[in-house]
Amino acid sequence: MKSAPIDNRAGEIPFAGILAALLTENLAQHPEKRAAFGKMRGAAAIALDDIEAVVTLRFSEAGLRIEAGVAEDAALIIRTASGRVMDLSAVAIVGGLPWLFDEAGRKVAAHLLTGRLKIGGMFAHPVLLARLTRIMSVV
């Protein structure tokens, strides 16, 4: 199964290029993640407030489009510092859900509990969040 294209329209934001490269590599190296990627619909924004980098990942049947800023229709809005965002990619996925019972998972849970990581919409859109975590996970 071939993955849908990733269209980075936020080239002026270095973080957008990093995300595009991470996702391209993940999908190439882990064919099992392509199914989750292909089912994703909706928009998820990631804001790195310390470096003023904000992008929206817009998933559709055509693939992924990365846009600058937070889209008004973003179902998820992830806010954290640049040094913590990659912690999300270290979280393992077990049974389709983020595994919070190892070192990487506990670290992300601690960020959530202390407010260093905020995920708006995580209870309203758990499937989108689980799939996003799955395709971004490098484990």
N, CA, C and O of each residue as an XYZ file, in Angstrom:
556
protein
N       0.839     -1.187      0.000
C       0.000      0.000      0.000
C       0.876      1.239      0.000
O       1.730      1.396      0.873
N       0.680      2.095     -0.942
C       1.458      3.318     -1.042
C       0.801      4.403     -0.200
O      -0.422      4.548     -0.197
N       1.629      5.164      0.516
C       1.055      6.214      1.361
C       0.721      7.440      0.520
O       1.312      7.680     -0.533
N      -0.236      8.200      1.015
C      -0.638      9.429      0.339
C       0.480     10.463      0.487
O       1.315     10.351      1.384
N       0.494     11.451     -0.378
C       1.571     12.441     -0.342
C       1.491     13.378      0.858
O       0.434     13.587      1.454
N       2.644     13.926      1.182
C       2.739     14.948      2.220
C       3.110     16.241      1.515
O       4.171     16.340      0.898
N       2.238     17.224      1.611
C       2.387     18.510      0.935
C       2.705     19.566      1.990
O       1.821     19.999      2.729
N       3.964     19.976      2.057
C       4.383     20.971      3.043
C       4.221     22.366      2.443
O       5.032     22.799      1.625
N       3.158     23.066      2.862
C       2.912     24.433      2.394
C       3.367     25.471      3.402
O       3.034     26.650      3.283
N       4.132     25.029      4.402
C       4.648     25.941      5.433
C       6.173     25.886      5.423
O       6.810     25.822      6.475
N       6.743     25.912      4.232
C       8.197     25.802      4.080
C       8.987     26.875      4.795
O      10.168     26.689      5.090
N       8.336     28.010      5.079
C       9.027     29.092      5.781
C       9.217     28.789      7.266
O       9.932     29.508      7.963
N       8.578     27.727      7.746
C       8.693     27.333      9.155
C       9.546     26.070      9.217
O       9.091     25.004      8.800
N      10.775     26.165      9.728
C      11.659     24.986      9.756
C      11.027     23.756     10.415
O      11.268     22.628      9.985
N      10.229     23.972     11.444
C       9.578     22.856     12.131
C       8.672     22.067     11.181
O       8.551     20.850     11.321
N       8.040     22.735     10.227
C       7.178     22.054      9.251
C       7.994     21.071      8.415
O       7.530     19.970      8.119
N       9.193     21.464      8.041
C      10.075     20.579      7.285
C      10.514     19.374      8.102
O      10.622     18.264      7.580
N      10.766     19.599      9.384
C      11.145     18.500     10.279
C       9.996     17.503     10.397
O      10.208     16.292     10.326
N       8.771     18.020     10.579
C       7.594     17.144     10.664
C       7.401     16.351      9.380
O       7.163     15.144      9.422
N       7.501     17.022      8.246
C       7.322     16.346      6.959
C       8.351     15.230      6.787
O       8.017     14.135      6.333
N       9.599     15.509      7.149
C      10.656     14.500      7.030
C      10.421     13.331      7.987
O      10.587     12.172      7.609
N      10.036     13.640      9.227
C       9.771     12.595     10.220
C       8.649     11.671      9.738
O       8.776     10.448      9.787
N       7.564     12.264      9.278
C       6.427     11.460      8.838
C       6.749     10.665      7.577
O       6.352      9.505      7.461
N       7.455     11.265      6.644
C       7.844     10.556      5.420
C       8.698      9.346      5.762
O       8.472      8.255      5.239
N       9.678      9.537      6.637
C      10.570      8.444      7.039
C       9.804      7.376      7.817
O       9.992      6.182      7.580
N       8.947      7.795      8.739
C       8.170      6.839      9.532
C       7.296      5.956      8.649
O       7.232      4.741      8.840
N       6.628      6.571      7.689
C       5.741      5.809      6.813
C       6.525      4.872      5.894
O       6.050      3.787      5.557
N       7.717      5.289      5.493
C       8.551      4.440      4.642
C       9.125      3.265      5.425
O       9.181      2.147      4.912
N       9.547      3.505      6.652
C      10.200      2.467      7.455
C       9.216      1.563      8.195
O       9.576      0.452      8.581
N       7.991      2.018      8.396
C       7.003      1.260      9.168
C       5.701      1.150      8.370
O       4.770      1.924      8.591
N       5.636      0.200      7.454
C       4.445      0.058      6.609
C       3.142     -0.095      7.409
O       2.072      0.272      6.923
N       3.229     -0.628      8.619
C       2.023     -0.796      9.434
C       1.406      0.541      9.849
O       0.232      0.585     10.217
N       2.173      1.626      9.796
C       1.654      2.951     10.145
C       0.871      3.586      8.988
O       0.114      4.537      9.187
N       1.061      3.054      7.790
C       0.379      3.615      6.620
C      -1.137      3.472      6.714
O      -1.873      4.334      6.233
N      -1.608      2.387      7.332
C      -3.058      2.181      7.466
C      -3.664      3.280      8.330
O      -4.698      3.848      7.980
N      -3.025      3.580      9.452
C      -3.515      4.657     10.328
C      -3.460      5.990      9.598
O      -4.392      6.788      9.693
N      -2.376      6.239      8.869
C      -2.225      7.478      8.117
C      -3.347      7.622      7.088
O      -3.922      8.700      6.938
N      -3.654      6.538      6.383
C      -4.676      6.567      5.354
C      -6.078      6.815      5.885
O      -6.943      7.292      5.151
N      -6.310      6.498      7.153
C      -7.634      6.692      7.763
C      -7.801      8.063      8.413
O      -8.904      8.425      8.821
N      -6.733      8.812      8.511
C      -6.799     10.087      9.234
C      -7.566     11.136      8.445
O      -7.347     11.332      7.250
N      -8.478     11.808      9.154
C      -9.260     12.906      8.595
C      -9.341     13.977      9.662
O      -9.539     13.676     10.839
N      -9.189     15.212      9.258
C      -9.285     16.317     10.205
C      -7.989     17.085     10.305
O      -7.015     16.795      9.611
N      -7.996     18.072     11.185
C      -6.841     18.953     11.340
C      -6.343     18.934     12.777
O      -7.125     18.930     13.727
N      -5.031     18.924     12.910
C      -4.381     18.978     14.212
C      -3.284     20.032     14.144
O      -2.435     19.993     13.254
N      -3.301     20.969     15.078
C      -2.291     22.031     15.105
C      -1.249     21.716     16.172
O      -1.549     21.134     17.214
N      -0.029     22.115     15.881
C       1.060     21.991     16.851
C       1.690     23.362     16.988
O       2.159     23.947     16.011
N       1.695     23.873     18.223
C       2.254     25.201     18.507
C       3.431     25.053     19.460
O       3.291     24.544     20.573
N       4.583     25.505     19.006
C       5.785     25.520     19.840
C       5.994     26.973     20.256
O       6.664     27.744     19.569
N       5.409     27.324     21.389
C       5.345     28.719     21.800
C       6.713     29.362     22.013
O       6.877     30.555     21.756
N       7.697     28.591     22.480
C       9.005     29.184     22.770
C       9.742     29.652     21.518
O      10.556     30.573     21.589
N       9.467     29.032     20.383
C      10.133     29.444     19.138
C       9.141     30.036     18.132
O       9.486     30.291     16.979
N       7.916     30.245     18.588
C       6.876     30.845     17.759
C       6.703     30.113     16.423
O       6.600     30.732     15.364
N       6.673     28.782     16.504
C       6.441     27.949     15.327
C       5.087     27.278     15.495
O       4.860     26.550     16.461
N       4.195     27.529     14.553
C       2.842     26.977     14.629
C       2.459     26.428     13.257
O       2.539     27.131     12.250
N       2.044     25.162     13.234
C       1.607     24.538     11.990
C       0.321     23.750     12.232
O       0.032     23.327     13.351
N      -0.433     23.566     11.168
C      -1.602     22.704     11.199
C      -1.358     21.559     10.235
O      -0.938     21.763      9.096
N      -1.626     20.357     10.706
C      -1.552     19.162      9.879
C      -2.981     18.851      9.447
O      -3.829     18.531     10.281
N      -3.247     18.942      8.156
C      -4.600     18.722      7.637
C      -4.608     17.387      6.882
O      -4.013     17.251      5.813
N      -5.303     16.409      7.473
C      -5.374     15.064      6.910
C      -6.667     14.891      6.115
O      -7.745     15.273      6.570
N      -6.544     14.311      4.925
C      -7.705     14.022      4.087
C      -7.399     12.767      3.282
O      -6.304     12.213      3.383
N      -8.356     12.322      2.490
C      -8.101     11.140      1.667
C      -7.003     11.417      0.645
O      -6.408     10.480      0.114
N      -6.725     12.682      0.364
C      -5.666     13.043     -0.578
C      -4.280     12.981      0.058
O      -3.274     13.013     -0.651
N      -4.218     12.894      1.376
C      -2.930     12.843      2.061
C      -2.865     13.853      3.185
O      -3.864     14.115      3.855
N      -1.698     14.414      3.389
C      -1.451     15.388      4.455
C      -0.968     16.688      3.845
O      -0.077     16.706      2.997
N      -1.578     17.781      4.297
C      -1.111     19.110      3.911
C      -0.699     19.812      5.196
O      -1.476     19.885      6.148
N       0.524     20.326      5.220
C       1.028     21.075      6.366
C       0.911     22.555      6.038
O       1.437     23.028      5.031
N       0.198     23.288      6.924
C      -0.057     24.708      6.714
C       0.508     25.512      7.879
O       0.652     24.990      8.985
N       0.824     26.762      7.637
C       1.292     27.657      8.692
C       0.116     28.089      9.562
O      -0.990     28.288      9.059
N       0.350     28.234     10.855
C      -0.663     28.738     11.770
C      -1.612     27.672     12.277
O      -1.508     26.496     11.928
N      -2.544     28.117     13.113
C      -3.578     27.232     13.651
C      -4.845     27.432     12.831
O      -5.391     28.534     12.781
N      -5.305     26.379     12.197
C      -6.542     26.452     11.411
C      -7.733     26.570     12.357
O      -7.742     25.983     13.440
N      -8.737     27.337     11.933
C      -9.939     27.513     12.750
C     -10.642     26.198     13.038
O     -11.281     26.050     14.079
N     -10.530     25.238     12.122
C     -11.220     23.963     12.299
C     -10.337     22.873     12.911
O     -10.681     21.693     12.837
N      -9.218     23.246     13.506
C      -8.332     22.251     14.116
C      -9.051     21.523     15.253
O      -9.501     22.149     16.213
N      -9.155     20.206     15.138
C      -9.812     19.392     16.162
C      -8.905     19.220     17.378
O      -9.381     19.115     18.508
N      -7.600     19.193     17.138
C      -6.604     19.074     18.201
C      -5.668     20.269     18.133
O      -5.285     20.704     17.047
N      -5.304     20.794     19.282
C      -4.279     21.838     19.336
C      -3.291     21.428     20.415
O      -3.613     21.408     21.603
N      -2.084     21.101     19.977
C      -1.020     20.667     20.874
C      -0.111     21.860     21.112
O       0.419     22.447     20.169
N       0.068     22.219     22.388
C       0.938     23.343     22.758
C       2.002     22.852     23.726
O       1.708     22.225     24.744
N       3.231     23.151     23.383
C       4.352     22.787     24.245
C       5.580     23.576     23.804
O       5.503     24.425     22.916
N       6.699     23.284     24.431
C       7.964     23.911     24.042
C       8.669     23.015     23.029
O       8.424     21.809     22.974
N       9.536     23.610     22.238
C      10.220     22.871     21.182
C      11.014     21.689     21.724
O      11.116     20.661     21.054
N      11.568     21.812     22.901
C      12.358     20.725     23.480
C      11.534     19.536     23.916
O      12.075     18.453     24.137
N      10.225     19.723     24.045
C       9.360     18.635     24.516
C       8.570     17.954     23.410
O       8.093     16.835     23.596
N       8.423     18.602     22.275
C       7.555     18.042     21.234
C       8.056     16.689     20.736
O       7.248     15.824     20.396
N       9.346     16.493     20.688
C       9.864     15.222     20.198
C       9.667     14.099     21.218
O       9.769     12.923     20.868
N       9.386     14.453     22.480
C       9.052     13.424     23.469
C       7.829     12.641     23.018
O       7.710     11.449     23.302
N       6.914     13.313     22.312
C       5.707     12.649     21.824
C       6.050     11.532     20.843
O       5.367     10.508     20.805
N       7.097     11.721     20.055
C       7.443     10.707     19.060
C       8.121      9.493     19.686
O       8.289      8.471     19.021
N       8.513      9.591     20.955
C       9.147      8.461     21.634
C       8.141      7.556     22.339
O       8.512      6.508     22.868
N       6.875      7.954     22.349
C       5.849      7.166     23.026
C       5.493      5.948     22.176
O       5.186      6.071     20.990
N       5.539      4.786     22.792
C       5.167      3.551     22.108
C       3.644      3.462     21.998
O       2.914      4.032     22.809
N       3.192      2.747     20.995
C       1.766      2.526     20.794
C       1.494      1.045     21.064
O       2.089      0.167     20.439
N       0.591      0.784     22.000
C       0.231     -0.592     22.348
C      -1.285     -0.720     22.236
O      -2.029      0.028     22.870
N      -1.723     -1.655     21.441
C      -3.156     -1.843     21.254
C      -3.842     -0.635     20.638
O      -5.026     -0.398     20.880
N      -3.102      0.130     19.843
C      -3.654      1.299     19.180
C      -3.678      2.561     20.022
O      -4.133      3.606     19.558
N      -3.189      2.478     21.269
C      -3.203      3.638     22.165
C      -1.802      3.952     22.664
O      -0.956      3.061     22.731
N      -1.545      5.221     23.018
C      -0.241      5.566     23.580
C       0.012      4.788     24.871
O      -0.867      4.691     25.727
N       1.209      4.240     25.002
C       1.604      3.465     26.179
C       2.287      4.409     27.167
O       3.384      4.906     26.911
N       1.629      4.646     28.285
C       2.121      5.604     29.274
C       2.808      4.940     30.455
O       3.036      5.578     31.483
N       3.143      3.644     30.313
C       3.678      2.900     31.442
C       5.152      2.545     31.306
O       5.650      1.680     32.027
N       5.850      3.202     30.396
C       7.303      3.076     30.322
C       7.887      4.473     30.518
O       7.143      5.430     30.731
N       9.198      4.597     30.449
C       9.847      5.882     30.736
C       9.355      7.002     29.816
O       9.041      8.097     30.283
N       9.289      6.731     28.513
C       8.852      7.759     27.554
C       7.402      8.160     27.809
O       7.073      9.346     27.777
N       6.544      7.192     28.057
C       5.134      7.473     28.311
C       4.927      8.253     29.600
O       4.113      9.175     29.650
N       5.666      7.882     30.643
C       5.557      8.609     31.919
C       6.034     10.051     31.774
O       5.493     10.960     32.404
N       7.038     10.248     30.947
C       7.547     11.598     30.716
C       6.471     12.477     30.067
O       6.269     13.618     30.481
N       5.790     11.951     29.060
C       4.720     12.693     28.389
C       3.556     12.916     29.354
O       2.983     14.005     29.386
N       3.201     11.899     30.139
C       2.124     12.052     31.124
C       2.467     13.141     32.136
O       1.599     13.922     32.526
N       3.723     13.196     32.561
C       4.145     14.235     33.507
C       4.035     15.619     32.870
O       3.623     16.572     33.531
N       4.396     15.734     31.603
C       4.260     17.016     30.896
C       2.784     17.443     30.857
O       2.470     18.618     31.050
N       1.889     16.489     30.606
C       0.453     16.796     30.580
C      -0.048     17.240     31.952
O      -0.769     18.230     32.073
N       0.343     16.496     32.975
C      -0.139     16.784     34.328
C       0.364     18.117     34.875
O      -0.321     18.761     35.670
N       1.552     18.528     34.454
C       2.125     19.781     34.942
C       1.811     20.969     34.042
O       2.189     22.099     34.350
N       1.121     20.721     32.931
C       0.764     21.808     32.032
C       1.862     22.212     31.065
O       1.700     23.178     30.320
N       2.980     21.490     31.062
C       4.055     21.795     30.104
C       3.694     21.304     28.709
O       4.320     21.690     27.722
N       2.681     20.451     28.638
C       2.133     19.958     27.377
C       0.617     20.076     27.500
O       0.012     19.560     28.439
N       0.027     20.757     26.546
C      -1.428     20.912     26.534
C      -1.950     20.385     25.208
O      -1.422     20.704     24.143
N      -3.001     19.569     25.293
C      -3.600     19.017     24.081
C      -5.089     19.331     24.113
O      -5.882     18.598     24.705
N      -5.451     20.425     23.470
C      -6.851     20.797     23.367
C      -7.566     19.863     22.412
O      -7.088     19.615     21.305
N      -8.704     19.347     22.831
C      -9.487     18.456     21.992
C      -9.166     16.988     22.167
O      -9.709     16.152     21.445
N      -8.287     16.649     23.118
C      -7.882     15.247     23.234
C      -9.010     14.338     23.699
O      -9.018     13.152     23.367
N      -9.962     14.867     24.461
C     -11.079     14.029     24.903
C     -12.206     14.020     23.867
O     -12.950     13.044     23.773
N     -12.332     15.073     23.110
C     -13.364     15.141     22.074
C     -12.959     14.388     20.802
O     -13.821     13.943     20.044
N     -11.653     14.245     20.569
C     -11.155     13.616     19.341
C     -10.063     12.592     19.648
O      -8.947     12.712     19.142
N     -10.373     11.580     20.475
C      -9.341     10.614     20.879
C      -8.811      9.765     19.729
O      -7.646      9.367     19.751
N      -9.631      9.480     18.734
C      -9.176      8.653     17.610
C      -8.137      9.406     16.788
O      -7.109      8.840     16.417
N      -8.398     10.668     16.504
C      -7.424     11.473     15.759
C      -6.114     11.575     16.536
O      -5.035     11.456     15.956
N      -6.207     11.795     17.852
C      -4.996     11.885     18.678
C      -4.233     10.565     18.688
O      -3.008     10.561     18.566
N      -4.936      9.448     18.830
C      -4.271      8.145     18.847
C      -3.579      7.866     17.514
O      -2.450      7.374     17.489
N      -4.252      8.179     16.413
C      -3.638      7.955     15.093
C      -2.459      8.890     14.861
O      -1.447      8.482     14.291
N      -2.580     10.140     15.298
C      -1.474     11.088     15.169
C      -0.272     10.595     15.961
O       0.855     10.618     15.467
N      -0.511     10.152     17.177
C       0.575      9.622     18.007
C       1.207      8.417     17.337
O       2.429      8.269     17.338
N       0.379      7.556     16.766
C       0.884      6.351     16.104
C       1.793      6.684     14.926
O       2.878      6.115     14.806
N       1.371      7.587     14.065
C       2.201      7.870     12.885
C       3.439      8.683     13.226
O       4.430      8.631     12.497
N       3.398      9.436     14.327
C       4.566     10.211     14.717
C       5.555      9.426     15.566
O       6.717      9.812     15.688
N       5.097      8.329     16.151
C       5.952      7.537     17.020
C       7.086      6.901     16.221
O       6.860      6.318     15.160
N       8.289      7.016     16.734
C       9.445      6.418     16.066
C       9.774      5.036     16.636
O      10.729      4.389     16.208
N       8.971      4.597     17.604
C       9.191      3.267     18.184
C       8.166      2.286     17.667
O       8.190      1.114     18.042
